[in-house]
Amino acid sequence: QMSSPKADTVPVRVAARVRPLVATERQAGNCARIAGQLIHIGQSCFTFDHVFGPQATQQEVFAECIDPLVRALVDGFHAAFLAYGQTGSGKTFTMGTSGLGLQPEGALPLAVRQIFRRVGAAPEGSCRVRVSFVEICTVTKLSFAGSGTRATEEIRDLLSPDRAQIYASIRETPDGIHLDGVDHHEVYNADRALELLASGSAARATAATRMNDASSRSHAIFTLELTQYKSGPVTLTGRFHFVDLAGSEKVKRSGVEGEQLNQAININQGLHVLGKVITALCDRHPHVPFRESKLTRILQDALGGNSRTCMAACVSPADVNMAESLSTLTYAAKAKLIENKPVVNKGSVCVQCANARALRFDPPPVSDGDTASLKVSDLKAELERCQQKFVVCSNRLAKLQRAVQERDDAALVDSALLEPMEVADGVEATLGDTESTRKQRLVEQVESNLYATALLEAQSAERLRQHQAARDLAETELARLQTELAQASAKEEELSVLKARCAAKEQALRERSAALQREQGESRRLKLMQRKQDVRLKVLQDSLRSLADERDQLRGKLEEETRRRKQEEVKGRKELGAAQSKIRSLTAKVGGIKAGAGSRRPAEAGLAQSSSASTLAPSASGSFLGLSSSPSASALGVADAPGAEW
């Protein structure tokens, strides 16, 4: 087997599928929202190559995810389709590994039918399809002394029920990973392949848990290998792995106990190793721990190797399953960063094998002079005769072995008597022999059988001694293994304690993180309020400054008005003093005039008195002295001055 030297980097394609809510989940609420290639779970958002909602059909999933892988398989590439998610999220429904008769069919049956439609268009004998079906399950093995048990991860062939206790081993070859001890069944149509799928699905390990009545307790891998014989000694070989992973929920949610608890622990351990492999591939780590689990060892080509891979992350939209849904989508988001390097897997076969295959599926026409065709017919007839002789000899050998074990001389004699007829294929070869010759041959045959019996007894004694030595060695090894088992149990208990402590610390860290997030939110809110208050304070300060400026302006105006009024008051007082002085001088003059008028004649005095009475009437307002027209006298308050009444 050889591959094309050129390899282009192709990322792993990831699709998310959200199943519909069941009747018991509708009251709990829906935590999933879909927008194109985005899916929101709670406060988290993820982007994938394809996102299928509850209304998506199986045909839509097949057209977007599986059909490109089928085309790649026909072109000579390896392909893989993985279904991952918690129990009850729709992995088995999406994959279609529940058995025959289910409608609508899942990705695997649709892919098988599509592959055979493409193979049916090719010439007869140019393609070969083989299938295998295995599961990676947890097996509890008893120790040789029966003092303890241990749970191991084993690979079981689901298509060989007679060999249920025989487990396969992994072997790495230049053209990929192979499983020794697994039967590969050659199929010629889709119906036969689906019958094998249904048979293997019925033999798969399942159990009832709190989350599902028929939960898968193992990882199932259905492999379809397509070999195409092209012109000349060139072949194209592609393998398509359909991987239905077991549920990824927490053990406390599944509520399993006893043996199922060991299964759940091993399942989670395998998924944990798968997560480590995905993380190492995303981080470009030089060491990828493929060998820590048989699941990752089988999927070594599908993750970062020679394969085109698509992963379907199946999630439940119920609020009660939000934590598991977030874990599944985070897992898938990491897988989206893996880059594979698929190549066309070309191979070559020897010329003789190519000619034999051509003769088998396309024999040349037979003619009278065609000696090669006659020779082929003779060889086929000779092969049939050899097969018949082989069956006869096998039966005779079985009879002899039973007779030797039972030490039945009569059976030995019968076998010796039948030997000439069986070897000669029913022809009477002893017609020319005499009775004595036949008795002599019979005696020789019995002696030979007795010698063979003695030899078998000696060999049996030697084997018994070897078995006894091997048993002693096994008991010693058993004691050592029991000691190691006790140490491993102690380490496992320590690991469980450490896991519990880590879980407690993780929970505490999550609570602390939530508290910090709340504090950060409160801090952001307080900062926002402080910023608003600062803006308001700045506005108030600006208002106070403007009011202070207005106050200063009004104070200046008031002081100026006060000064002006004081100046006017001083000026008025000066004018009042001058007016009072003038009034006093006028009063003195009036007094002088009165004194002069008193010395005149009485007649004149009466006349003067009548005149003065008429004249003094208006003098009460001061007009007599010409003061009524004086603007300064009225303006300066002369009426209030002393002598104004006069």
Residue pairs with C-beta under 8 A, 6 or more apart in sequence:
1 173
1 174
1 175
1 237
1 345
1 347
2 175
2 346
2 347
2 348
3 175
3 306
3 343
3 344
3 345
3 346
4 343
4 344
4 345
4 346
5 343
6 343
7 306
7 341
7 342
7 343
8 341
8 342
9 339
9 340
9 341
10 308
10 339
10 340
10 341
10 342
11 336
11 337
11 338
11 339
11 340
12 303
12 309
12 310
12 311
12 335
12 336
12 338
12 339
12 340
13 49
13 50
13 65
13 309
13 310
13 311
13 336
14 48
14 49
14 310
14 311
14 312
14 313
14 332
14 333
14 335
14 336
15 48
15 49
15 50
15 51
15 52
15 61
15 64
15 65
15 310
15 311
15 312
15 313
16 39
16 46
16 48
16 50
16 51
16 52
16 312
16 313
16 315
16 329
16 332
17 51
17 52
17 56
17 61
17 90
17 94
17 312
17 313
17 314
17 315
18 32
18 34
18 39
18 51
18 52
18 53
18 54
18 315
18 316
18 317
19 54
19 89
19 90
19 93
19 314
19 315
19 316
19 317
20 54
20 317
21 30
21 54
21 317
21 318
25 316
25 317
25 318
25 320
28 318
28 319
28 320
29 318
29 319
30 317
30 318
30 319
31 41
31 42
31 317
31 318
31 319
31 321
31 322
31 325
32 39
32 40
32 41
32 315
32 317
32 325
33 39
33 40
34 40
34 51
34 53
36 51
37 47
37 48
37 49
37 50
37 51
38 45
38 46
38 47
38 51
39 45
39 46
39 48
39 51
39 329
41 315
41 322
41 325
41 326
41 329
42 322
42 326
44 326
44 329
46 329
46 330
46 332
46 333
48 313
48 332
48 333
48 336
49 336
50 64
50 65
52 60
52 61
52 64
54 317
57 104
58 94
58 96
58 104
58 105
58 106
58 107
58 110
59 104
59 110
61 94
61 107
61 312
62 107
62 110
62 111
62 114
65 81
65 107
65 310
65 312
66 81
66 107
66 110
66 111
66 114
66 310
67 114
68 308
68 310
69 79
69 80
69 81
69 111
69 240
69 308
69 310
70 79
70 111
70 114
70 115
70 118
70 240
72 79
72 238
72 308
72 342
73 79
73 115
73 224
73 226
73 238
73 240
74 115
74 118
74 226
74 228
74 238
75 236
75 238
75 344
76 228
76 236
76 237
76 238
76 344
76 345
76 346
77 238
77 307
77 308
77 342
77 343
77 344
77 345
78 176
78 238
78 239
78 240
78 241
78 301
78 302
78 306
78 307
78 308
78 342
78 345
79 238
79 239
79 240
79 241
79 307
79 308
79 309
80 240
80 241
80 242
80 243
80 299
80 301
80 302
80 307
80 308
80 309
80 310
81 95
81 107
81 111
81 240
81 241
81 242
81 243
81 309
81 310
81 311
81 312
82 243
82 245
82 299
82 302
82 309
82 310
82 311
82 312
83 91
83 92
83 94
83 95
83 107
83 243
83 244
83 245
83 311
83 312
83 314
84 91
84 245
84 248
84 311
84 312
84 313
84 314
84 328
84 331
84 332
85 91
85 245
85 247
85 248
85 313
85 314
85 315
85 316
85 328
86 211
86 247
86 248
86 249
86 315
86 316
86 321
86 324
86 325
86 328
87 209
87 211
87 212
87 215
87 216
87 247
87 249
87 254
88 211
88 212
88 215
88 247
88 316
89 247
89 314
89 315
89 316
89 321
89 324
89 325
89 328
90 314
91 216
91 244
91 245
91 247
91 312
91 314
92 98
92 106
92 216
92 244
93 106
94 106
94 107
94 312
94 314
95 106
95 107
95 108
95 242
95 244
96 102
96 105
96 106
96 107
96 108
96 109
96 110
97 106
97 108
97 197
97 201
97 204
97 220
97 222
97 242
97 244
98 106
98 201
99 197
99 198
99 201
99 202
100 194
100 195
100 197
100 198
107 242
107 312
108 197
108 222
108 242
109 194
109 197
111 224
111 240
111 242
112 190
112 193
112 194
112 197
112 224
113 190
115 129
115 190
115 224
115 226
115 240
116 129
116 189
116 190
116 193
119 127
119 129
119 226
122 228
124 361
124 362
125 229
125 357
125 358
125 360
125 361
125 362
126 228
126 229
126 230
127 226
127 227
127 228
127 229
128 186
128 226
128 227
128 229
129 186
129 187
129 188
129 193
129 224
129 225
129 226
129 227
130 184
130 185
130 186
130 187
130 224
130 225
130 227
131 184
131 185
131 187
131 193
131 196
131 197
131 222
131 223
131 224
131 225
132 157
132 159
132 179
132 182
132 183
132 184
132 185
132 222
132 223
132 225
133 157
133 158
133 159
133 196
133 197
133 200
133 220
133 221
133 222
133 223
134 155
134 156
134 157
134 158
134 168
134 179
134 182
134 220
134 221
134 223
135 155
135 156
135 158
135 204
135 205
135 218
135 219
135 220
135 221
136 153
136 154
136 155
136 156
136 218
136 219
136 221
136 270
136 294
136 295
136 298
137 153
137 154
137 156
137 205
137 217
137 218
137 263
138 151
138 152
138 153
138 154
138 217
138 218
138 259
138 262
138 263
138 266
138 267
139 151
139 152
139 153
139 154
139 167
140 149
140 150
140 151
140 259
140 262
141 149
141 150
141 151
141 152
142 148
142 149
143 149
143 150
143 478
143 481
143 482
143 485
144 474
144 475
144 478
145 475
145 478
145 482
147 482
148 482
148 485
150 485
151 262
151 263
151 265
151 266
153 266
153 270
153 293
153 294
153 295
154 167
154 294
155 167
155 168
155 169
155 170
155 179
155 182
155 294
155 298
156 164
156 167
156 168
157 163
157 166
157 168
157 181
157 182
157 183
158 199
158 200
158 201
158 203
158 204
158 220
159 183
159 185
159 196
159 199
159 200
160 166
160 183
161 203
164 203
166 181
167 181
168 179
168 180
168 181
168 182
169 179
169 180
169 181
170 177
170 178
170 179
170 180
170 294
170 297
170 298
171 177
171 178
171 179
171 180
172 178
175 237
175 345
175 347
176 239
176 301
176 306
177 297
177 298
177 300
177 301
179 298
184 225
185 196
187 193
187 196
193 224
197 222
200 220
200 222
201 220
204 216
204 218
204 220
205 216
205 217
205 218
205 263
206 214
206 215
206 216
206 217
207 214
207 215
207 217
207 256
207 260
207 263
208 214
208 215
209 215
209 254
209 255
209 256
209 260
210 253
210 254
210 255
211 247
211 249
211 253
211 254
212 247
215 247
215 254
216 244
216 246
216 247
217 246
217 260
217 263
217 264
217 267
218 246
218 263
218 267
219 243
219 244
219 245
219 246
219 267
219 270
219 295
220 243
220 244
221 241
221 242
221 243
221 244
221 298
222 241
222 242
222 244
223 239
223 240
223 241
223 242
224 239
224 240
224 242
225 237
225 238
225 239
225 240
226 237
226 238
226 239
226 240
227 235
227 236
227 237
228 235
228 236
228 237
229 235
229 349
229 354
229 357
230 236
232 354
233 348
233 349
233 350
233 351
233 353
233 354
234 346
234 347
234 348
235 346
235 347
235 348
235 349
236 344
236 345
236 346
236 347
237 345
237 347
238 345
241 298
241 299
241 302
241 307
243 299
243 302
245 271
245 295
246 267
246 270
246 271
247 254
247 267
248 267
248 268
248 271
248 324
248 327
248 328
248 331
249 324
250 324
251 261
251 264
251 265
251 268
253 324
254 264
256 263
256 264
269 293
270 293
270 294
270 295
270 296
273 289
273 292
273 293
273 295
273 296
274 293
274 295
274 296
274 299
275 331
275 334
276 289
276 292
277 288
277 289
277 290
277 296
277 303
278 303
278 331
278 334
278 335
278 338
279 285
279 334
280 287
280 288
280 289
281 288
281 303
281 304
281 337
281 338
282 334
282 337
282 338
288 304
289 296
290 296
290 297
290 300
291 297
296 303
301 307
302 309
302 340
303 309
303 335
303 338
303 340
304 338
304 339
304 340
304 341
305 340
305 341
306 340
306 341
306 342
306 343
306 345
307 340
307 342
308 340
308 342
309 338
309 340
311 332
311 335
313 328
313 329
313 331
313 332
314 328
315 321
315 324
315 325
315 328
315 329
316 324
316 325
317 325
359 376
363 373
363 376
364 370
364 372
364 373
366 373
366 374
367 373
388 425
389 425
392 422
392 425
393 422
396 415
396 418
396 419
396 422
399 411
399 415
400 412
400 415
400 449
402 408
402 411
403 411
403 412
403 415
403 449
404 412
404 449
404 452
404 453
404 456
407 453
409 446
412 445
412 446
412 449
413 442
413 446
416 441
416 442
416 445
416 446
416 449
417 442
419 445
420 429
420 430
421 427
421 428
421 429
423 429
430 438
433 441
572 636
575 632
575 636
576 636
576 637
576 641
579 632
579 633
579 636
579 638
579 641
580 641
580 642
583 638
583 641
583 642
583 643
583 644
584 643
586 625
587 643
587 646
590 625
590 646
597 605
597 608
597 612
598 605
600 608
615 624
616 624
618 624
619 625
619 646
620 645
621 628
622 628
622 633
622 638
622 639
622 644
623 629
627 633
627 638
628 634
630 638
632 638
633 639
638 644
